Amino acid sequence: MKFTPSLLPNLIQLIANELAQNTEEVAALDQAIGDGDHMVNLQRGINRLLAESAGIAQLDWAAAFKKIGMTLMTAMGGASGSLYGTLFIAMSKATKQSELTLLDFAEIFSEGVQAVKQRGKAEAGEKTMLDVLIPVAERLHKGASTSMTLAEVFSDITSAAIAGMESTRDMVATKGRASFLEERSRGHIDPGARTCQLIICVIVNELAGQLPT
């Protein structure tokens, strides 16, 4: 499979559809332990990307990642906008090739996740989107570095994203508004982890569906 920015408009539309279908669930999670505006901010960013997607598809990978990052940071605002913006801008800086192999992307994605950790001053286990991003980055790099088939890599990533999201249910939040709830934050899935998982899974599902049978 050839990975080019021409994939992006369709993926952005699919992400928008997936978020729309899960708006009520995420809003309930966010009302329980967050500020209540996570999905609104995220959809604002995705809608801006939809408007820009045709142009993004014409860019090379480095420019496309940068455009996505700057657009999300500007359109979303707040902590999520900063973190998603940081993810893609860091990926842009790490991109040196015009065409990406799976291993190239794995290494670039790992750089982006590392930047998010630094920006958010957070690690896995603190009930944030990093509880999804970190295991996904690890599984992606492992899969790209071994003899696993693309189908196996995609399946592994999906499992990692879902398990990472589910793991936040039993965590006590130490970041953001949820941290003020302390022990009362336990028992709720982190809304940022949930939307991050939804985004990753819809992308992987679409790419897996394009694999030759």
C-alpha positions as CSV (number, residue, x, y, z in Angstrom):
1,M,0.0,0.0,0.0
2,K,1.3,3.5,-0.9
3,F,0.8,6.1,1.7
4,T,0.3,9.6,0.2
5,P,-1.5,12.7,1.4
6,S,-4.2,12.0,-1.2
7,L,-5.6,9.7,1.5
8,L,-6.3,12.6,3.8
9,P,-9.6,14.1,2.6
10,N,-11.4,10.8,2.8
11,L,-9.9,10.0,6.2
12,I,-10.8,13.5,7.6
13,Q,-14.4,13.0,6.4
14,L,-14.6,9.6,8.0
15,I,-13.2,11.0,11.3
16,A,-15.9,13.8,11.2
17,N,-18.6,11.1,10.7
18,E,-17.3,9.0,13.5
19,L,-17.1,11.9,16.0
20,A,-20.6,13.0,15.0
21,Q,-22.0,9.5,15.7
22,N,-20.4,9.5,19.2
23,T,-21.0,13.1,20.2
24,E,-23.5,12.3,23.0
25,E,-21.3,9.6,24.6
26,V,-18.2,11.8,24.6
27,A,-20.2,14.8,25.9
28,A,-21.4,12.7,28.8
29,L,-17.9,11.5,29.6
30,D,-16.6,15.1,29.5
31,Q,-19.5,16.4,31.6
32,A,-18.6,13.8,34.2
33,I,-14.9,14.7,34.6
34,G,-14.0,17.5,32.2
35,D,-14.9,21.0,31.0
36,G,-17.8,19.8,28.8
37,D,-16.4,21.3,25.6
38,H,-14.0,18.7,24.4
39,M,-16.1,17.4,21.5
40,V,-17.2,20.9,20.5
41,N,-13.6,22.0,20.2
42,L,-12.5,18.8,18.4
43,Q,-15.3,19.0,15.9
44,R,-14.5,22.6,15.2
45,G,-10.9,21.5,14.3
46,I,-12.1,18.7,12.2
47,N,-14.6,20.9,10.3
48,R,-11.8,23.4,9.6
49,L,-9.7,20.5,8.2
50,L,-12.6,19.4,6.0
51,A,-12.7,22.8,4.5
52,E,-8.9,22.7,3.9
53,S,-8.7,19.0,2.9
54,A,-8.5,19.4,-0.9
55,G,-5.5,21.7,-0.5
56,I,-3.9,19.5,2.1
57,A,-4.1,16.5,-0.3
58,Q,-1.9,18.4,-2.8
59,L,1.0,18.9,-0.3
60,D,3.9,16.6,0.5
61,W,3.8,14.8,3.8
62,A,5.9,17.4,5.8
63,A,3.8,20.3,4.6
64,A,0.5,18.3,5.1
65,F,1.4,17.4,8.7
66,K,2.3,21.1,9.4
67,K,-0.9,22.4,7.9
68,I,-3.0,19.9,9.9
69,G,-1.2,20.8,13.1
70,M,-1.5,24.6,12.6
71,T,-5.1,24.3,11.6
72,L,-6.0,22.2,14.7
73,M,-4.1,24.5,17.0
74,T,-5.8,27.6,15.7
75,A,-9.3,26.2,15.2
76,M,-9.6,24.2,18.4
77,G,-7.9,26.2,21.0
78,G,-7.6,24.9,24.6
79,A,-5.5,22.0,25.8
80,S,-6.7,19.6,23.0
81,G,-5.9,22.0,20.3
82,S,-2.4,22.6,21.7
83,L,-1.7,18.8,22.0
84,Y,-3.0,17.8,18.6
85,G,-1.3,20.7,17.0
86,T,1.9,19.7,18.7
87,L,1.5,16.1,17.6
88,F,1.3,17.0,13.9
89,I,3.8,19.9,13.9
90,A,6.4,17.6,15.5
91,M,5.6,14.9,12.9
92,S,6.1,17.5,10.2
93,K,9.6,18.4,11.6
94,A,10.5,14.7,11.7
95,T,9.4,14.0,8.1
96,K,12.4,14.0,5.7
97,Q,11.0,11.8,2.9
98,S,8.4,12.6,0.2
99,E,7.1,9.0,0.3
100,L,6.7,7.2,3.5
101,T,7.0,3.5,4.3
102,L,5.2,2.1,7.3
103,L,8.5,2.2,9.3
104,D,9.0,5.8,8.3
105,F,5.6,6.7,9.5
106,A,6.1,4.7,12.7
107,E,9.2,6.7,13.5
108,I,7.6,10.0,12.6
109,F,4.5,9.2,14.8
110,S,6.8,8.3,17.7
111,E,8.4,11.7,17.4
112,G,5.0,13.3,17.5
113,V,3.9,11.4,20.6
114,Q,7.1,12.3,22.4
115,A,6.4,15.9,21.7
116,V,2.9,15.6,23.1
117,K,4.4,14.1,26.3
118,Q,6.7,17.0,26.6
119,R,4.1,19.6,25.9
120,G,1.5,18.1,28.2
121,K,4.1,17.1,30.9
122,A,2.4,13.8,31.1
123,E,3.1,10.1,30.7
124,A,1.0,6.9,30.3
125,G,-1.1,6.2,33.4
126,E,-2.3,9.7,34.0
127,K,-5.7,9.4,32.3
128,T,-5.1,11.3,29.1
129,M,-5.0,10.8,25.4
130,L,-1.4,9.6,25.9
131,D,-2.8,6.4,27.3
132,V,-3.9,5.7,23.8
133,L,-1.1,7.4,21.8
134,I,1.8,5.8,23.6
135,P,0.8,2.1,23.2
136,V,-0.3,2.7,19.7
137,A,3.1,4.3,18.8
138,E,4.8,1.3,20.4
139,R,2.7,-1.3,18.6
140,L,3.1,0.6,15.3
141,H,6.8,0.7,15.6
142,K,7.0,-3.0,16.6
143,G,4.8,-4.0,13.7
144,A,6.7,-1.9,11.2
145,S,10.0,-3.3,12.4
146,T,9.1,-7.0,12.2
147,S,7.7,-9.4,9.6
148,M,4.1,-8.7,10.5
149,T,1.7,-8.2,7.6
150,L,-0.1,-4.9,7.3
151,A,-3.3,-6.6,8.3
152,E,-1.7,-7.8,11.5
153,V,-0.2,-4.4,12.2
154,F,-3.6,-2.7,11.8
155,S,-5.3,-5.3,14.0
156,D,-2.6,-4.8,16.7
157,I,-3.0,-1.0,16.6
158,T,-6.7,-1.2,16.9
159,S,-6.4,-3.5,19.9
160,A,-3.8,-1.2,21.5
161,A,-6.0,1.9,21.0
162,I,-9.1,0.2,22.6
163,A,-7.2,-1.3,25.5
164,G,-5.5,2.1,26.1
165,M,-8.8,3.9,26.1
166,E,-10.4,1.3,28.4
167,S,-7.5,1.5,30.8
168,T,-8.3,5.1,31.7
169,R,-11.5,4.0,33.4
170,D,-9.7,2.8,36.5
171,M,-7.2,5.6,36.7
172,V,-7.2,8.7,38.9
173,A,-6.7,11.8,36.8
174,T,-3.6,13.9,37.5
175,K,-3.9,16.4,34.6
176,G,-6.5,19.0,33.6
177,R,-9.8,19.7,35.2
178,A,-10.4,16.0,36.0
179,S,-7.5,16.1,38.4
180,F,-9.5,18.3,40.8
181,L,-11.9,15.4,41.3
182,E,-9.0,13.2,42.5
183,E,-10.4,9.8,43.5
184,R,-13.9,10.7,42.1
185,S,-12.3,10.7,38.6
186,R,-11.9,6.9,38.9
187,G,-14.6,4.9,37.1
188,H,-14.9,7.2,34.1
189,I,-13.2,6.8,30.7
190,D,-11.2,9.9,29.8
191,P,-13.0,11.7,27.0
192,G,-9.7,12.7,25.3
193,A,-8.6,9.1,25.3
194,R,-12.0,8.0,23.9
195,T,-11.9,10.5,21.0
196,C,-8.3,9.7,20.3
197,Q,-9.2,6.0,20.1
198,L,-12.1,6.7,17.8
199,I,-9.9,8.7,15.4
200,I,-7.2,6.1,15.3
201,C,-9.6,3.2,14.9
202,V,-11.5,4.8,12.1
203,I,-8.3,5.5,10.2
204,V,-6.9,2.0,10.7
205,N,-10.2,0.4,9.7
206,E,-10.3,2.4,6.5
207,L,-6.7,1.6,5.6
208,A,-7.3,-2.1,6.4
209,G,-10.3,-2.1,4.1
210,Q,-8.1,-1.0,1.2
211,L,-5.7,-3.9,1.6
212,P,-5.7,-6.5,-1.3
213,T,-7.6,-9.6,-0.4
